[in-house]
Amino acid sequence: QVQVVESGGGLVQPGGSLRLSCAASGGPFSTYFMGWFRQAPGKELEFVAAISPSGGSTDYTDSVKGRFTISRDNAKNTMYLQMNSLKPEDTANYYCAVRRYGSTYYTSSGAYGHWGQGTQVTVSS
């Protein structure tokens, strides 16, 4: 059974930075295609970023391009989301997810079969 745990959220001022971590256990981490999603109060779950199993391919939603960086360390079974130049509109609960084997799309939450419990990011002065 794959288990996914996020950490690293918190309160940060606008313009600040945070790094989220996602540890996945219970399976071959280096074969997982993984993603980050977020959900703000009263809004739908939103795709943020995704990364291929090797880390060689990444993609981002337009609103975070140039500010967020997704990466992974397969030796540590951990994925990261470095968030810089944070804005109040980045405030949300951030979720890490492992995509289902056989899925070919990655921006939809339905493509992912294992989820963490989420970590709250609040950007406010």
ZATI-28948 format. One line per field, with one value per residue: x, y, z of N, C-alpha, C in turn; residue number from 0; residue in one letter. Coordinates in pm, whole numbers, plus 32768, in hexadecimal, padded with zeros to 4 digits. Last residue first. Layout:
residues N
n_east (X, ...)
n_north (Y, ...)
n_up (Z, ...)
ca_east (X, ...)
ca_north (Y, ...)
ca_up (Z, ...)
c_east (X, ...)
c_north (Y, ...)
c_up (Z, ...)
resi (NUM, ...)
resn (a, ...)
***
This chain:
residues 125
n_east (8020, 801E, 7FDF, 7FE9, 7FBC, 7F9B, 7F9E, 7F10, 7F14, 7F4F, 7ED8, 7ECA, 7E7D, 7E29, 7D7D, 7CD0, 7D42, 7DF0, 7EE4, 7F34, 7F0A, 7F27, 7F33, 7FCE, 7FB9, 7F52, 8033, 8024, 802F, 8005, 7F62, 7F2B, 7E3A, 7E9E, 7F12, 7F4F, 7EF0, 7FC4, 80F4, 8256, 8359, 8363, 8366, 83B5, 8351, 83CC, 83CD, 8485, 8535, 863F, 867B, 85E5, 857E, 84F2, 8433, 83A8, 8398, 82F5, 831C, 830A, 81B2, 80C2, 7FFC, 8005, 807C, 818E, 8264, 8388, 846C, 8528, 84E2, 849E, 8380, 8325, 8247, 8179, 80A9, 7F91, 7E35, 7D47, 7C02, 7B39, 7AF2, 7ACA, 7C1F, 7CE7, 7DB3, 7EA0, 7F92, 80A5, 8101, 81C0, 81FD, 82DB, 83BF, 8441, 83AE, 8309, 826C, 8260, 8258, 82B5, 82B3, 82DF, 82FF, 8319, 83AB, 836A, 839D, 82FF, 8245, 8184, 81F4, 8168, 8124, 8134, 81BD, 8256, 81DE, 811B, 8128, 8098, 80B9, 8042, 8054)
n_north (8F38, 8DEB, 8CBA, 8B76, 8A29, 88EE, 87B8, 866D, 8560, 84D3, 83CC, 830C, 8326, 8407, 845F, 8510, 860A, 865A, 8669, 8580, 8458, 834C, 8236, 815D, 8183, 82BC, 839A, 8416, 8561, 8658, 878E, 88AA, 8996, 8AEE, 8C12, 8C94, 8D93, 8E18, 8D83, 8D51, 8D2F, 8BC5, 8A82, 8944, 8818, 86C5, 856F, 844E, 8376, 83A1, 8365, 8419, 8543, 8644, 8774, 88A1, 89F0, 8B29, 8C00, 8BB2, 8B6D, 8B8B, 8BAA, 8ACC, 89A0, 88E5, 87C5, 8707, 85FE, 857E, 84E2, 83E1, 83F5, 8556, 862F, 8758, 884D, 888D, 8875, 88A4, 8878, 89A5, 8A70, 8A9C, 8ACA, 8A1B, 8916, 8882, 8785, 86ED, 859C, 849A, 8355, 8269, 81DB, 8210, 8189, 8072, 8082, 80EE, 825A, 83A6, 84EF, 862C, 8780, 88D7, 89FA, 8B54, 8CB9, 8DFF, 8E9F, 8EB9, 8DDF, 8CAA, 8B8C, 8A42, 88FC, 8818, 86E2, 85BE, 846C, 8342, 81E9, 80D0, 7F89)
n_up (81FA, 8179, 8110, 817F, 8142, 81D9, 813B, 811D, 8124, 7FDB, 7F05, 7DE4, 7CDD, 7BD8, 7B1D, 7B93, 7B83, 7A5C, 79EC, 796D, 78A5, 789F, 797C, 79BD, 7B1B, 7B9D, 7C48, 7D89, 7E19, 7F14, 7F44, 8008, 803B, 8007, 7F75, 7E95, 7EB4, 7F2F, 7EB0, 7EB6, 7E4C, 7E39, 7E99, 7E41, 7E8F, 7E6B, 7ED3, 7F31, 7F4F, 7F42, 7E40, 7DB2, 7DE8, 7D15, 7CE0, 7C69, 7CB8, 7C7B, 7BCC, 7AC8, 7AEA, 7B67, 7AAA, 79FB, 7A93, 7A09, 79EF, 7993, 796F, 7A0B, 7ADA, 7AAE, 7AB1, 7A8C, 7B37, 7B4C, 7BF1, 7C20, 7BF4, 7CF7, 7D71, 7D87, 7EAD, 7FB7, 7FF6, 7F00, 7EC6, 7DE3, 7D8F, 7CF5, 7C94, 7BEA, 7B90, 7C1B, 7C1E, 7D0A, 7DCE, 7DE1, 7F2B, 8025, 8021, 7FEC, 805C, 7FF9, 8063, 8008, 8067, 8030, 803E, 8001, 7F8F, 80B7, 81C2, 822E, 82E9, 8252, 81F1, 8216, 8185, 8134, 80E6, 807F, 8042, 7F9C, 8000)
ca_east (8073, 7FD9, 8033, 7FA3, 8013, 7F62, 7FE5, 7F16, 7EAB, 7F70, 7EDD, 7EF6, 7E3C, 7E7D, 7DEC, 7CA3, 7D51, 7D71, 7EB1, 7F67, 7EF9, 7F7E, 7EFB, 7F7D, 8000, 7F35, 7FDA, 8069, 7FE8, 805F, 7F5F, 7F78, 7E6D, 7E4E, 7EDE, 7F88, 7E9C, 7F4F, 808B, 81CE, 8304, 839F, 830A, 83F0, 831B, 83CC, 83B6, 8448, 84A5, 85FF, 86C6, 85B7, 85F8, 84E9, 84A9, 8393, 83EA, 82FA, 8322, 836F, 822A, 8138, 8003, 803C, 800F, 8153, 8203, 8333, 83FF, 8554, 84F4, 852D, 83C8, 8331, 82D1, 818C, 8123, 7FFE, 7EB9, 7D8D, 7C8B, 7B53, 7B1A, 7A5E, 7B97, 7CCC, 7D26, 7E7D, 7F14, 8075, 80D2, 8185, 81E4, 8261, 8367, 847F, 839F, 8383, 8278, 820B, 828F, 825E, 82F2, 827E, 8338, 82C8, 83C4, 8356, 83B2, 8353, 82CE, 818D, 81CC, 81D6, 80FE, 813C, 8165, 8298, 820A, 8153, 8123, 80CD, 8098, 8091, 8000)
ca_north (8F94, 8E5F, 8D2C, 8BF5, 8A9A, 8973, 8812, 86FB, 85A1, 84F3, 8458, 8312, 82C1, 83E6, 840C, 8487, 85BF, 863C, 86E4, 859C, 84E6, 8398, 82B8, 8154, 8147, 822F, 8379, 83B6, 84EC, 860A, 86FC, 886D, 8917, 8A75, 8BD6, 8C0E, 8D34, 8DF0, 8DE9, 8D28, 8DA3, 8C4A, 8AEE, 89C2, 888A, 874A, 85D4, 84CE, 835F, 83BF, 831E, 838E, 84FB, 85C8, 871F, 8819, 8989, 8AA7, 8C16, 8C16, 8B63, 8B77, 8C0D, 8B4D, 89F5, 893C, 8824, 874B, 864C, 85C3, 856F, 83FF, 83A0, 84CD, 8608, 86C8, 8822, 88EE, 8842, 88DD, 8848, 891B, 8A5B, 8ABC, 8AC5, 8A90, 893A, 88D8, 87C9, 8743, 8624, 84DB, 83D9, 82B9, 81C2, 8241, 8219, 80A0, 8057, 807C, 81D9, 8338, 846C, 85BF, 86FC, 8865, 897E, 8ADB, 8C34, 8D9E, 8EAB, 8EC7, 8E61, 8CF6, 8C17, 8AA2, 8970, 8893, 8736, 8642, 84CD, 83C3, 8253, 814B, 8000)
ca_up (824A, 81B0, 80EB, 818D, 8125, 81C4, 8194, 8101, 8172, 8063, 7F2E, 7E6F, 7D30, 7C4C, 7AEE, 7B7C, 7C00, 7A9D, 7A29, 79F4, 78BC, 7845, 7959, 7946, 7AA9, 7B84, 7BD9, 7D33, 7DE6, 7EC1, 7F48, 7F9B, 806F, 7FEB, 7FF0, 7EA2, 7E69, 7F7E, 7EAA, 7ED5, 7E28, 7E4C, 7E77, 7E6E, 7E46, 7EA7, 7E6D, 7F54, 7F40, 7FC2, 7EA8, 7DB8, 7E08, 7D63, 7CD1, 7C99, 7C7A, 7CBE, 7C5E, 7AE8, 7A98, 7BBD, 7B16, 79D2, 7A6C, 7A6F, 79B7, 79F4, 7935, 7993, 7AF8, 7AB2, 7B10, 7A5D, 7B18, 7B40, 7BAD, 7C33, 7BD4, 7C82, 7D70, 7D60, 7E21, 7F5C, 802E, 7F53, 7ED1, 7E54, 7D7B, 7D62, 7C7F, 7C5E, 7B5A, 7C2B, 7BAC, 7C8F, 7DBE, 7D9C, 7EA2, 8009, 8047, 7FC3, 8069, 7FEF, 804B, 8031, 801E, 807E, 8002, 8045, 7F60, 8025, 818E, 81F5, 82CE, 82BE, 81E7, 81EF, 81F5, 8115, 8155, 8053, 80A0, 7F93, 8000)
c_east (8034, 803B, 7FE9, 8003, 7FBF, 7FD0, 7FBB, 7F66, 7EA8, 7EFD, 7F0C, 7F10, 7E60, 7E33, 7E40, 7D0F, 7D27, 7D87, 7E2C, 7F32, 7F1D, 7F6D, 7F5D, 7F3B, 7F9F, 7F89, 7FC8, 8008, 8040, 8015, 7FC5, 7F7F, 7EAE, 7E85, 7E7F, 7F58, 7ED7, 7EF6, 8016, 816E, 8271, 833D, 8349, 8398, 8356, 837F, 83AB, 843E, 8454, 8568, 8687, 8602, 85D0, 8573, 8496, 8410, 83CE, 8354, 8331, 837B, 828A, 81BA, 807E, 8053, 8046, 80D5, 81BF, 82CF, 83A9, 84EB, 851A, 8549, 845D, 8381, 82D4, 821B, 812A, 8079, 7F21, 7E15, 7CCE, 7BE7, 7B34, 7A7D, 7B2F, 7C3D, 7D17, 7DE8, 7EFD, 7FF2, 80B1, 815C, 8195, 8267, 82E9, 842C, 83D4, 837B, 82F6, 8211, 822F, 82A2, 828D, 82CA, 82C7, 8312, 836E, 837F, 8390, 8358, 832D, 821C, 81D2, 81A1, 8178, 810A, 8175, 823F, 8243, 8181, 8166, 80BC, 80E0, 805E, 8058)
c_north (8FAC, 8EB6, 8DAB, 8C66, 8B19, 89D9, 88A1, 8747, 8639, 853C, 8464, 83A3, 82C5, 838A, 83D5, 8427, 852D, 85E8, 86CF, 861A, 8502, 842F, 8303, 81D6, 813B, 81FD, 82E3, 838C, 8498, 858D, 86C2, 87D6, 88D0, 8A02, 8B64, 8BC8, 8CA8, 8D8A, 8DBB, 8D9D, 8D85, 8CB6, 8B73, 8A33, 8907, 87AD, 865B, 8529, 83DD, 83A8, 8332, 833C, 8469, 858F, 86A1, 87C8, 8903, 8A49, 8B93, 8C32, 8BD5, 8B6C, 8BFD, 8BAD, 8A81, 897E, 886E, 87A3, 8687, 8619, 85C1, 848E, 83BF, 8479, 8575, 86AA, 878B, 88C8, 88B0, 889B, 8870, 88FA, 89C7, 8AA7, 8AEF, 8A86, 89AD, 88F8, 8826, 8784, 866A, 856B, 8422, 833A, 8219, 8226, 824A, 8133, 808E, 804A, 8169, 82B4, 8400, 853C, 8695, 87E4, 8910, 8A65, 8BC6, 8D18, 8E46, 8EE3, 8E64, 8D7A, 8C63, 8B2A, 89CE, 890D, 87B7, 8686, 854F, 8427, 82D3, 81B1, 807C)
c_up (82D1, 81FC, 8114, 8171, 812B, 81AA, 8172, 8168, 815C, 80A7, 7FBF, 7E94, 7DC3, 7CAC, 7B62, 7B4D, 7BF1, 7B19, 7A6F, 7A33, 794D, 7855, 78FF, 791F, 7A33, 7B0F, 7BCB, 7CC5, 7D8C, 7E94, 7EE7, 7FB0, 7FF9, 803C, 7FD1, 7F21, 7E64, 7F37, 7F02, 7EDA, 7E41, 7E22, 7E9C, 7E3D, 7E86, 7E4F, 7EB3, 7EDB, 7F5F, 7FBF, 7F32, 7E20, 7E19, 7D7B, 7D24, 7C80, 7CBB, 7C70, 7CAA, 7B7D, 7AB7, 7B6E, 7B6F, 7A47, 7A54, 7A39, 7A29, 79AA, 79A2, 794F, 7A7D, 7ADF, 7B1B, 7AC0, 7AF1, 7B17, 7BA9, 7BE0, 7BE5, 7C70, 7CED, 7D6B, 7E07, 7ECA, 7FC7, 7F87, 7F33, 7E50, 7DF2, 7D36, 7D00, 7C3F, 7BC6, 7BDB, 7BB0, 7C12, 7D38, 7D76, 7E62, 7F7B, 8021, 7FE3, 8045, 7FF3, 8046, 800E, 805A, 8026, 8067, 7FFE, 7F9D, 7FFA, 80F5, 81BF, 829C, 8293, 825D, 81E1, 81BD, 8195, 812A, 80C4, 8078, 7FF8, 8000)
resi (124, 123, 122, 121, 120, 119, 118, 117, 116, 115, 114, 113, 112, 111, 110, 109, 108, 107, 106, 105, 104, 103, 102, 101, 100, 99, 98, 97, 96, 95, 94, 93, 92, 91, 90, 89, 88, 87, 86, 85, 84, 83, 82, 81, 80, 79, 78, 77, 76, 75, 74, 73, 72, 71, 70, 69, 68, 67, 66, 65, 64, 63, 62, 61, 60, 59, 58, 57, 56, 55, 54, 53, 52, 51, 50, 49, 48, 47, 46, 45, 44, 43, 42, 41, 40, 39, 38, 37, 36, 35, 34, 33, 32, 31, 30, 29, 28, 27, 26, 25, 24, 23, 22, 21, 20, 19, 18, 17, 16, 15, 14, 13, 12, 11, 10, 9, 8, 7, 6, 5, 4, 3, 2, 1, 0)
resn (s, s, v, t, v, q, t, g, q, g, w, h, g, y, a, g, s, s, t, y, y, t, s, g, y, r, r, v, a, c, y, y, n, a, t, d, e, p, k, l, s, n, m, q, l, y, m, t, n, k, a, n, d, r, s, i, t, f, r, g, k, v, s, d, t, y, d, t, s, g, g, s, p, s, i, a, a, v, f, e, l, e, k, g, p, a, q, r, f, w, g, m, f, y, t, s, f, p, g, g, s, a, a, c, s, l, r, l, s, g, g, p, q, v, l, g, g, g, s, e, v, v, q, v, q)
***
